[in-house]
Amino acid sequence: MRMVDLIEKKRDGKALLKDEIDFMIEGYTTGTVPDYQISALAMAIYFQGMNEEETALLTDAIVRSGETIDLSAIKGIKVDKHSTGGVGDTTTLVLAPLVASVGVPVAKMSGRGLGHTGGTIDKLEAIKGFSVEITNDTFIDLVNKNRVAVIGQTDNLTPADKKLYSLRDVTATVNSIPLIASSIMSKKIASGADAIVLDVKTGAGAFMKEFDETKKLAKAMVKIGNDLGKKTSAIISDMGQPLGYAIGNALEVKEAIDTLQGKGPDDLSELCLTLGSHMVVFAEKAKSLEEARGLLKQSLQSGKALSHFKLFIESQGGDSSVIDDVSKLPKAKYEMEVKSQKEGYVSNIIADKLGTAAMMLGAGRATKTSTIDLSVGLELRKKVGDYVKEGETIVVVHSNNQQIEDILLRIIDSYTIKKEKTSTPHLIYDVITK
């Protein structure tokens, strides 16, 4: 078998077979297939696409390129949740203890995020002492005992995906639905969960900006998961404006605590209940989404979910007193208020502009070697549909640097204020189950 023949075949719009895809992925992982040939194939896939069977075969080959996590020692149906990323995406911090509190095992493997703010691990490490550097045996024991634990991502998980992603990033082939879907799903499947709930973002602050393209991606990922034996569903949610009011690691931890206390932002609370309901049903702890939602709301109202968050923090070495005293979270030196320059209603917020502003403050990583400042970020005071007076605060900036004029201008530019009232955007656009 020759790689040039596979490139030619895909260039001409023909489907690749299992042994051909396996040959390509194995060769690239071991170094017998060079970058320039994979670049050519990725560009052919970008233009010609892949059918559903090809995409599932590609995902499976990427999974088999490295180690897979065996979670069979954990009792019950393990359900994982994945978000395609956005601005102020605090859902995992709320969902993990919330669904665990009703008996769903959450064995979460997470990485450190690039982009606007850190990943789940970065956010959790805003809590003093919290550590994900635990052994696999300890990880499994904690999930069996507490129903929830988080561990850092192993280096040998889907090595083919790491190589492919780096190559796609420099060859203008990132925005290919088969390549995106196989990249995301290979990591989720290799992580060992029995079922997967996907939070697929759409809008200005999302990776996929247009709803039609987002829906294609969601359908492709659900199809892959189901074809590879994992119960999978996708919720398409709004990222036209940030989720919740906090953008930044310590600020998002505080917002997660508020939400688990039953006083969080409406959109964050609603999305967590929606995603959590699907997780509970997949875990067979409820027969319907309505029953599952009822269990989750009861856990929030009774304080059980918050207690489970405290248990989760303590079991991984963290200072759980932060739940009762959020002043123990990292705090920036300065708070600067960004004020509205006109009166009216907020008609639009460009989420990715705010996300970039937070990253410029130090809340996120521009490169893998960047150091995150856990204390900095943005606290929104006004969102789409809200009335604002001239001179009223729309955003509070938490910064360790006073010279941030360019960041303040970026924040002002991200808001559009008009005289006419704008309706609040939809939060949930669609649910994909097949």
N, C-alpha and C positions, 0 to 999 in steps of 0.2 A: 504494500500500500504506500502511495506517495502523497505527501501533503499538497503538492501542486495540483494533483487531480481533484482533491477535495475543494480547494479554492476555486478551481474552474467550475466544478459542479454547482457550488453555491452561487458563484457569479452568474450562472445561467438560470438561477431560480429553482434548482432541483433540491429535493429534500435529502439530507444526510441520514445515513443509517446508524444504528447503534454501534456497530464495530468501528465505523468511521469516526464517530464522535469520541468514542473511547480512545482510539488511536491518537486523535488530536490532543485531547486533554492529558492523557498519560505522557505523551511526548513533550508537551509544553512544560508540564510539571517537572519532569526529569531532566529537561534541557536538550533533548534530542531534536525537538522542533524549535527553530529560532523565532525570535520576536518578529522579524519582518514578515514571516509567513502567517503568523497569527494575526498580525496587523492587517494583512490583506484579507484574511478570512473574516475578521471582525467588520471590515468595511463592506464586504460582500453581504454579511448578515444585516448590517445597518440598512442597506438598500433593498435587499431581497426578503428580509424577514426570515422567520422560522415558523413552521406549523406547530400545533399544540404538542404533537408527539415528539418532534425534535427538541422543543424547549424542555419538556420533561426529561428526555434522555440526556440533554446537556446538563441539567440540574443534577441528575443522579450521578453523572460522571464527575462533576465537580465535588459532590459530597464524598465520593469514593477516592478522591485525590489525596485525602489526609485522614486523620483519625476522626472517629465519631464518638459522641458521648453516650455511654450506656447508663440510662436512668432506671433500669428495670428493678433495681433494689428499692426504689421509692414506691410506696404503696399508693394506689389510686391512679387516675388518669391525669397525666401531667399536661398542663395547658400553658402555652407560651403566647406572648403578645408581642407584636412588632409594629413600630411606627416608622413610616417612611421619612419622618423628620419634619421639623418646622421651627417656629419661633415661640418660645415659652411652652414647650411640650413637656408638661410635668406628669403626664398620665401614669407612667410606671411607678413613680413614688407613691401614688395614691392606690393604684390598682393592686400592686403586689400584696400589701397587707390587707386590703379590703377583701379580695377574693379568697385569700388564705384564711381569713377570719370565718368564712362559711364552709371551710373544709376542702378547698381546692388546692392541690399541691402546686406551688409556683417555684420551679427550679430555674432561676434566671441567670443566664450567662450574658454578660454585657461587656461592652468595650468603652474606650474613652473617645468621646466625640470630637470630630473636626467641625468647624463651622461656627455658627452663631454663639452657642453656649456649649458647655461640656456634655458628655454622655451621662447615662444614669450613674455610673461609678463616680464620676467627678462630682455630681450633685450630692451623692451620699457621703462623699469624703469631706463635704462641708461640715458634717457632724463630727466633732472631735473624737478620735479613736476608732472610727468605723473603718473596717478593713475587709477587702475582698480577697486578700491573699491567704486563702484557706485551702486545705487539701481537698481532693475529690471526695475522700471518705467523710471528712467533716461536713462538706457541702451536702452530701446525701443524708447524713445523720440529722443535720439541722432541718432539712425539708421534711423528713419523716417525723421529727419532733414538733416543729413549729409550723409546718406547711409552707414555709417560705425561707429562701436564702438567695444571695446573689454572689456570684463568683466571677473573676476576671476571665476574659476569653483566652483560650489556649492558643499558642502560636501555630500549632499544626492543624488547626481547624480550617478546612477548605483552602489549602495553599494555592490551588489552581485559581481560585477566585481572586486572591490577593494579587497574583501576577497579572491576571486578566484585567482587573480593575485599574491597576497602575498603567497598563498599556493603553487601555481605552481612554484614560484621562489625557494622554498626550497624542492621541490619534483621532480625536474628534468623533469617537464612536460611543460615547457615554449614553446618549439619548436613543437607545435601541431597546424597545420593550422586551424582546426575548432575552437580551443580555442583562437588563436590569432585573427582570423577574427571576432569572436563574441565579443571579448573584445574591439577591435577598433570600430566596427560598433555600438555596443550598446551605447557608449558614443556619437557618432555622431548623432544617431537617437534620443536619449534622449535630445540632445541639441536643437532640434526643427527646424532644417533646412528643406527646401522642397526638396533640391537636394544636392548631395555630389560629389565633385571631389577629387579623391585620388591620391596622389603622392607617389607611391610605389617604394622605393629605392632598388637597387640591387648592389652587389659588396662588396669589403673589408670593407668599412665604413658603411655598412647597417646592419640592423638586419638580413635580409635574404641575405646570401652571394651568393647563386647560382641562376642563372636566372630561371631555371625550377621550383624551389621551390617558387621563387618570383612570377612567373606567376600564379601558383596554388593559392597563397594567394590573388593575385589581382582579379582573377576570382571569388574566394569564396566571397570576400567582395562586389564585384559588384552584384553578385547574391543575397546576403543578402539584400543589399540596395533596389534593384528592387523588390524583393519579399515582402518587408515591405513597399512598396509604395513610396520610395524615388528614384528619378532619380539619377542614380549613374554611374560614369565612373572612370577608373583608368589609369593613365599614369605611365608606368614603366620607371624610369630614373636612370641614372648612379650614383653610389656612390663608384666607384672604386678609385677615387680621390676626394678630397673635392670640393664642389660646390663653385664657385667664388674663391676669394683670401683671404677672412677674416675668421678667426676662433676665436670667442670671442665676448662678448656681445656689448660693445661700438664700436668695430671694425666692427661688422656686421651692426650696425645702420648706420655707416658712409658709408659702401658699399651699403646699401639700398638707402641712399640719392643719392649717385652717380648714381645708376641704375635708379632712378626716374628722374634724370637730363639727362638721355639718354647717360651716359658715364660709365655704369657699365660693369662688366665682360660679355663676350659674352654668356657663358653657363648659368649664372644666368638670364640674360635678356631673352634668348631664352626659358628657362624653364618657366619663369613667363608668357611670351606671350602664351605658349602652354596651361598651366593650366588655365590662365585667359580666353582664348578663349572658353574653355569648360564651364567655369562658366557663361560667357556672353550668350552663346547659351542656357544653361539650364534656365537662367533668362528671356529668350525670348526677349533679347535686340538686337539680331541679328539672321538671319535665317540660317547662315552657319558659320563654323569655320573661313573661309577666311574673311568674313565680320566682324566677331568679332575681329580678329587679326588686321584688318585695323582700327577699332575704338580705340583699345588699343594703337597702334603705334601712331595714331594721338594725343591721349591724352598725351603720353610721349613727343612727339615732340613740342606740343603747350605749355607745362608747366602746363597743367591742372592737371595731376596726382600728380605732386609735390605740387601744391597749395592745393590739397585735403589732402595730407599727413600733411601739415601745419595746415589745419583746424581740422583734426583728432587729432593732438597733442594738439592744443589749447583747444578743446572741453573737453578734459580729464585732464586739468590742467597743461599740459606740456609746457616747454619753447620752442616755435617753432623757436626762433632765432637760434637754433642749426643747422637748415637747411642751413642757410647762413654762419654760423661760427661753423664748426665741432670741433674746438678747445675747445668748451664748453662741449664736451662729456668727461667722465672720462678718465684720461690719466695715464698710468703707469709711474713709476719713471725711468725705464731703458729700452733702446732699444738695443738689442744685435743681431748682424748679424751672421747667420749661413752660412758659405761659402762652396762651392763645393770643394771636395778633388780631383776631376778629371775633365777632359774636355770631352764633348760629348753631347748626347741628353738625356733628362729625359725620361726613358722608362716606369717607374712605380713609383707610390706614394702610399704607404700603408696608406689609409685614417684614419683607426681606430687608427694607431700608432700616427698620428698627433693629432687626437682627444684626445687621452689619455694624450699626452704631454700638450695640452691646459688645460685639467682638472687638471693635476698636478700643473699647474701654479695658479689654482684657478678659472678658467673660468667656471667650471661646478661643479656639486654636486656628490660626491660619495655616500652620504646618504641624506635622506630628511631633515636632520637637518644641513647639511653643509651650510656654508655661501659662497656666490659667490662674487668674486672680478670682478666687471663689467669692470674694466679698462684693464685687462690682456688678452693675447691671442697671436695668430700667424698671421703674414701677409705674405702670400706666394708671392714670386717673380718669381718663375718658376713652370710650370706645365708640364704634360705629352706632349711630342713632342717638347718642347722648347730646344734650344741650350744653353749650359752653358759652360763658360770658367773655368778653374781651378782657385780657389780663388774668383770666382764671388758669390755674395750673392744669396742664394736660398730661405731663410726664414728670416724674421725679427721677433725676439721674444720680446713681450711687457711684462715686468715683474716688480714686486715690490720687487724682491729678486735677488741678484746677484749670489748667490750660487745655480746654477741650472745645474751643469755639466751633471747629469744623464738625464735631460730633453733635453739638447743640443745633447747628444749622441743618444737619441731616435729619434730626428728629423733627424739627419744624416742617421740613419739606415732605416728611412722610405722612403728614396729616392734611386732609382736605376738609374745610369747613364751609358749609353753604347755608343760606337762609331757609331753604326747604328741608323739612324733616325727612330723614332717610330711614327706611325700615331696617330692623336688625337682620343681618344675613342668616341664611339657613346654617345650622350647625352640621346636621347629618344630611348628606345629599343622596346616598344610596347604600343598600346593603347587598352584598354579593355572596350567595351561598352555593352556587353551582358554577 
